[in-house]
Amino acid sequence: MKTLGIETSCDETAIAIYDSEKGIVGESIYSQINMHAEYGGVVPELASRDHCSKIVKVLKNALGDHPLDSIDQIAYTSGPGLLGALLIGESFAQGLSEALDIPLIPINHLEGHILAPGLEDDNLQTPYLCLLVSGGHTQIIECSEYGSYKILGETVDDACGEAFDKVGKLLNLDYPGGPKVSKLAEGGDPTRFNFPRALMKDRNLNFSFSGLKTAVLYALDDLEEKDYPDVAASFQEAVIDVLIKKLTYAIEETGIKKLVCSGGVAANRLLRERLTDMCKTSELEVSYPKMEFCTDNAAMIAYAGFIRKKYNLKEYPTKFARPRWPLGELYD
């Protein structure tokens, strides 16, 4: 079975083909980062227009030598995301589905991230805990079985990826700032600044990063650019301390020993090192997507479509783009 995945939730126009026997056999992605860098963030109207102009070429590149009529089903990101961007992907998916007379499967973008490690880990089985960390979300999710997700904790303000990007802007780093903060931190002293670790001692599983971002802002008042690597390293250390501690609480609460870390921040080297060290000392298992599958991509959407078909998961009653779509929520 071949599943075509389409992802247009934000600023990546991406299409991939997942073969149930061979894995990903075709993939193409067009990033709008250079266009949005001028504005310091994603401009929704520009994103929508660029998806519209690039999506046909992206499809042709993803297909390669695979004929279009060899596709058995189409999965696409139905939400959450930017409404205009989502509508481009949805309209394109609906047109292909009608023309080819094949099933159309709407996918929750977050479910794509939760399942993404399965692209590499053939032994990934439920139940597991997912630490989903990205620019828009910071959540600990219990995946009891495929299609059944329970949010155990989430951020009450900024997502950690958003905090990384905002601190990057404070440090005068180019957009997107998050990865550049991590790179800058490699040359800094993570113990120089004792930045706040909000809610870390609270046994509930929620997060808060707005105070940490503000603390960085105030710290920069009396500093020079030569101090920025220490700021970046201390900031990163504070974020990861909180993520690891909250995940420890979730493991104690649920007794689940299998972990998944996904989303854009899952590409952070220090976070992966700390999670790996934690698993070595606590008899836990952890899986990550490949680096290229941490950020938004169509491979995880195609794979999620395959999983929903394989396990005959309940279909969503209707298919329409939804900018806000709480994980696990059906709609009609």
C-alpha positions as CSV (number, residue, x, y, z in Angstrom):
1,M,0.0,0.0,0.0
2,K,1.2,3.5,-0.9
3,T,0.1,6.5,1.0
4,L,0.7,10.0,-0.3
5,G,1.2,12.5,2.6
6,I,0.6,16.3,2.2
7,E,1.8,18.8,4.8
8,T,1.1,22.6,4.5
9,S,0.2,23.6,8.1
10,C,2.7,26.5,8.3
11,D,5.7,27.4,6.1
12,E,6.8,24.1,4.6
13,T,5.2,22.7,1.4
14,A,5.9,19.0,1.7
15,I,4.8,15.8,0.1
16,A,6.0,12.3,0.7
17,I,5.1,8.7,-0.3
18,Y,5.1,5.9,2.3
19,D,5.2,2.3,1.0
20,S,4.0,-0.2,3.6
21,E,6.7,-2.6,2.6
22,K,9.6,-0.2,1.8
23,G,9.0,2.8,3.9
24,I,9.5,6.3,2.5
25,V,10.0,5.9,-1.3
26,G,9.6,9.5,-2.3
27,E,9.8,12.9,-0.6
28,S,10.0,16.6,-1.5
29,I,9.9,19.7,0.7
30,Y,10.0,23.4,-0.1
31,S,10.9,25.6,2.8
32,Q,9.7,29.3,3.0
33,I,12.3,30.2,5.7
34,N,14.2,32.6,3.5
35,M,11.1,34.5,2.5
36,H,9.8,34.9,6.1
37,A,13.2,35.7,7.5
38,E,12.8,39.3,6.3
39,Y,9.8,39.7,8.6
40,G,11.2,37.8,11.6
41,G,8.4,35.3,11.5
42,V,5.8,33.6,9.3
43,V,3.4,35.9,7.5
44,P,0.2,33.8,7.0
45,E,-0.9,35.4,3.7
46,L,2.5,35.0,2.1
47,A,2.7,31.4,3.3
48,S,-0.6,30.5,1.7
49,R,0.3,32.1,-1.6
50,D,3.6,30.3,-1.7
51,H,2.1,26.9,-0.9
52,C,-0.3,27.5,-3.9
53,S,2.5,28.3,-6.3
54,K,4.9,25.5,-5.2
55,I,2.7,22.5,-4.4
56,V,2.4,21.0,-7.9
57,K,6.2,21.0,-8.4
58,V,6.7,19.5,-5.0
59,L,4.3,16.7,-5.9
60,K,6.2,16.0,-9.1
61,N,9.5,15.9,-7.2
62,A,8.1,13.5,-4.6
63,L,6.6,11.1,-7.1
64,G,9.8,10.7,-9.1
65,D,9.3,7.6,-11.1
66,H,6.2,6.5,-9.2
67,P,3.1,7.0,-11.4
68,L,0.3,9.0,-9.7
69,D,-2.2,6.1,-10.2
70,S,0.0,3.8,-8.0
71,I,-1.1,5.8,-4.9
72,D,-3.7,3.9,-2.8
73,Q,-4.7,6.6,-0.4
74,I,-4.0,10.3,0.5
75,A,-3.4,11.6,4.0
76,Y,-3.1,15.4,4.6
77,T,-2.7,17.7,7.5
78,S,-6.1,19.0,8.4
79,G,-5.0,20.9,11.5
80,P,-3.9,22.5,13.6
81,G,-2.1,25.3,11.7
82,L,-2.5,28.4,9.7
83,L,-6.0,28.3,8.1
84,G,-5.0,29.6,4.7
85,A,-2.0,27.3,4.5
86,L,-4.1,24.3,5.6
87,L,-6.8,25.1,3.0
88,I,-4.2,24.9,0.1
89,G,-3.2,21.4,1.2
90,E,-6.7,20.3,1.8
91,S,-8.0,21.5,-1.6
92,F,-5.1,19.8,-3.3
93,A,-5.7,16.6,-1.4
94,Q,-9.4,16.6,-2.2
95,G,-8.8,17.2,-5.9
96,L,-6.3,14.3,-6.1
97,S,-8.6,12.0,-4.1
98,E,-11.6,12.7,-6.4
99,A,-9.5,12.4,-9.6
100,L,-7.9,9.1,-8.5
101,D,-11.0,7.8,-6.7
102,I,-9.0,6.8,-3.7
103,P,-9.6,7.3,0.1
104,L,-8.8,10.7,1.7
105,I,-7.6,10.7,5.3
106,P,-7.4,13.9,7.4
107,I,-4.5,13.9,9.9
108,N,-4.0,15.8,13.1
109,H,-0.6,17.4,12.7
110,L,0.3,16.5,16.3
111,E,-0.6,12.8,15.7
112,G,2.0,12.9,12.9
113,H,4.7,14.1,15.3
114,I,3.6,11.4,17.9
115,L,3.9,8.6,15.4
116,A,7.0,10.0,13.5
117,P,9.6,7.8,15.4
118,G,7.9,4.8,13.9
119,L,9.4,5.7,10.5
120,E,12.7,4.6,11.9
121,D,11.8,2.3,14.9
122,D,10.0,-0.8,13.6
123,N,9.6,-2.0,17.2
124,L,7.8,1.1,18.3
125,Q,4.8,-0.2,20.1
126,T,2.2,1.3,22.4
127,P,1.9,2.2,25.2
128,Y,4.4,5.0,25.4
129,L,4.8,8.6,26.6
130,C,5.5,11.3,24.0
131,L,7.3,14.5,24.9
132,L,6.1,16.7,22.1
133,V,8.3,19.9,21.9
134,S,8.0,22.3,19.1
135,G,7.4,26.0,18.3
136,G,3.7,25.7,18.9
137,H,3.4,22.9,21.5
138,T,5.0,21.6,24.6
139,Q,3.0,18.5,25.8
140,I,3.5,15.2,27.6
141,I,1.1,12.8,25.9
142,E,0.1,9.3,26.9
143,C,-0.3,7.1,23.9
144,S,-2.1,4.0,25.3
145,E,-2.8,2.7,21.8
146,Y,-2.8,4.0,18.3
147,G,-5.4,6.7,17.9
148,S,-5.9,7.0,21.7
149,Y,-4.1,10.0,23.2
150,K,-4.3,11.7,26.6
151,I,-2.6,15.0,27.3
152,L,-1.1,14.7,30.7
153,G,0.5,18.1,30.8
154,E,1.1,21.1,28.5
155,T,2.4,24.6,28.6
156,V,0.3,27.3,30.2
157,D,1.9,30.1,28.1
158,D,4.8,29.9,25.6
159,A,5.8,26.6,24.0
160,C,9.5,25.8,24.6
161,G,10.3,26.1,20.9
162,E,8.6,29.5,20.8
163,A,10.7,30.5,23.8
164,F,13.9,29.4,22.0
165,D,12.9,31.5,19.0
166,K,12.1,34.6,21.1
167,V,15.4,34.3,23.0
168,G,17.1,34.0,19.6
169,K,15.6,37.4,18.7
170,L,16.8,38.9,22.0
171,L,20.3,37.6,21.2
172,N,20.1,39.2,17.7
173,L,20.2,35.9,15.9
174,D,18.6,35.4,12.5
175,Y,15.2,33.8,12.1
176,P,14.5,31.1,13.0
177,G,16.4,31.7,16.2
178,G,15.8,28.4,18.1
179,P,18.5,26.2,16.4
180,K,20.9,29.1,16.5
181,V,20.4,29.5,20.2
182,S,21.4,25.9,20.6
183,K,24.4,26.3,18.4
184,L,25.5,29.4,20.3
185,A,25.0,27.6,23.6
186,E,27.7,25.1,22.7
187,G,30.4,27.7,23.4
188,G,28.8,29.0,26.7
189,D,28.8,28.3,30.4
190,P,25.4,26.8,31.4
191,T,26.0,27.5,35.1
192,R,26.7,31.3,34.8
193,F,23.1,32.4,35.0
194,N,20.6,30.8,37.4
195,F,17.5,31.3,35.3
196,P,14.1,30.4,36.7
197,R,12.7,26.9,36.2
198,A,9.0,27.6,36.6
199,L,6.7,24.8,38.0
200,M,9.6,22.3,38.1
201,K,9.0,21.3,41.7
202,D,5.2,21.1,41.1
203,R,4.1,17.5,40.6
204,N,1.5,18.5,38.0
205,L,2.8,18.1,34.5
206,N,2.3,21.6,33.1
207,F,5.0,23.9,31.9
208,S,5.6,27.6,31.8
209,F,8.3,29.4,29.9
210,S,7.2,33.0,29.7
211,G,9.0,34.0,32.9
212,L,12.2,32.4,31.7
213,K,12.1,34.4,28.5
214,T,11.5,37.6,30.6
215,A,14.5,36.7,32.9
216,V,16.7,36.5,29.8
217,L,15.5,39.9,28.7
218,Y,16.4,41.5,32.0
219,A,19.7,39.7,32.2
220,L,20.8,41.2,28.8
221,D,20.4,44.8,30.1
222,D,23.9,44.7,31.6
223,L,25.7,42.4,29.3
224,E,27.8,42.6,26.1
225,E,27.7,40.4,23.1
226,K,30.6,38.3,24.3
227,D,28.4,37.1,27.2
228,Y,25.6,35.9,24.8
229,P,26.9,32.2,24.6
230,D,26.7,32.0,28.4
231,V,23.1,33.4,28.3
232,A,22.1,30.9,25.6
233,A,23.7,27.9,27.4
234,S,22.1,28.9,30.8
235,F,18.7,29.4,29.1
236,Q,18.9,26.1,27.3
237,E,19.9,24.3,30.5
238,A,16.9,25.7,32.3
239,V,14.5,24.6,29.6
240,I,15.9,21.1,29.5
241,D,16.0,20.7,33.3
242,V,12.2,21.4,33.3
243,L,11.4,19.1,30.4
244,I,13.4,16.2,32.0
245,K,11.9,16.7,35.5
246,K,8.3,16.8,34.2
247,L,8.9,13.7,32.1
248,T,10.3,12.0,35.2
249,Y,7.1,12.8,37.1
250,A,5.0,11.4,34.1
251,I,6.9,8.1,34.2
252,E,6.4,7.8,37.9
253,E,2.7,8.6,37.5
254,T,2.0,6.2,34.7
255,G,4.6,3.5,35.1
256,I,5.2,3.6,31.3
257,K,8.8,2.8,30.4
258,K,8.8,3.6,26.7
259,L,9.4,7.2,25.7
260,V,9.2,9.1,22.4
261,C,10.5,12.6,21.9
262,S,9.3,14.5,18.8
263,G,8.7,17.9,17.4
264,G,11.3,20.5,16.2
265,V,13.0,20.8,19.6
266,A,13.6,17.0,19.6
267,A,16.5,17.8,17.3
268,N,18.2,19.6,20.2
269,R,21.5,17.7,20.8
270,L,21.6,18.4,24.6
271,L,18.0,17.3,25.1
272,R,18.7,14.0,23.3
273,E,21.8,13.5,25.4
274,R,20.0,14.1,28.7
275,L,17.1,11.8,27.7
276,T,19.5,9.1,26.6
277,D,21.4,9.4,29.9
278,M,18.1,9.2,31.9
279,C,17.1,6.0,30.0
280,K,20.5,4.4,30.7
281,T,20.2,4.8,34.4
282,S,16.4,4.1,34.8
283,E,15.8,1.1,32.5
284,L,13.8,3.1,30.0
285,E,13.6,3.1,26.3
286,V,13.5,6.3,24.1
287,S,12.9,6.7,20.4
288,Y,13.3,9.8,18.3
289,P,12.5,10.7,14.7
290,K,15.4,11.3,12.3
291,M,16.5,14.9,12.5
292,E,14.7,15.7,9.2
293,F,11.5,14.3,10.6
294,C,11.5,16.4,13.8
295,T,10.4,19.6,12.1
296,D,7.2,19.7,9.9
297,N,7.3,17.1,7.2
298,A,5.0,15.0,5.0
299,A,6.7,11.7,5.8
300,M,5.1,11.6,9.2
301,I,1.7,12.6,7.7
302,A,1.9,9.8,5.2
303,Y,2.9,7.3,7.9
304,A,0.1,8.5,10.2
305,G,-2.3,7.8,7.3
306,F,-0.9,4.3,6.9
307,I,-1.2,3.6,10.7
308,R,-4.9,4.8,10.7
309,K,-5.7,2.5,7.9
310,K,-3.7,-0.5,9.2
311,Y,-5.3,-0.4,12.6
312,N,-8.7,0.6,11.2
313,L,-8.9,3.6,13.4
314,K,-12.2,5.6,13.7
315,E,-12.5,8.0,10.8
316,Y,-13.2,11.7,11.5
317,P,-16.9,12.4,10.5
318,T,-16.1,15.2,8.1
319,K,-13.0,16.5,6.4
320,F,-12.3,20.2,6.6
321,A,-9.3,22.4,7.6
322,R,-9.2,23.3,11.3
323,P,-6.7,25.8,12.6
324,R,-7.4,24.7,16.2
325,W,-7.8,21.0,16.7
326,P,-7.1,19.5,20.2
327,L,-5.4,16.2,20.0
328,G,-7.7,13.2,20.1
329,E,-10.8,15.3,19.5
330,L,-13.3,14.2,16.9
331,Y,-15.5,16.7,15.2
332,D,-18.6,16.8,13.1
